[in-house]
Amino acid sequence: MNGYITVQEAAEKWGITARQVQILCKANRIAGVARLSRIWIIPENAKKPTCEKRKGGLKGE
C-alpha cells in the first residue's frame, strides 16, 4: 500500500521491537494507524511516540 508501512518496517525505522510497535498501535499512540484484518498499517510519515513515563524531572523536584 502506498503511503503506509508495516509494523516490522516501523520497528526498524524507530529502533524498537515489532511487538512494541504493535502495543503502540493498539493503544492509539500512533497518529493515523489503521488495522486491516490482522495487520496494522502505519502512515510513512508517522512520528515515533515519546514515552510519557519519562517526561518530567528527577524524583524530588
Secondary structure, 3 states (H helix, E strand, C coil): CCCEECHHHHHHHHCCCHHHHHHHHHCCCCCCCEEECCEEEEECCCCCCCCHHHCCCCCCC
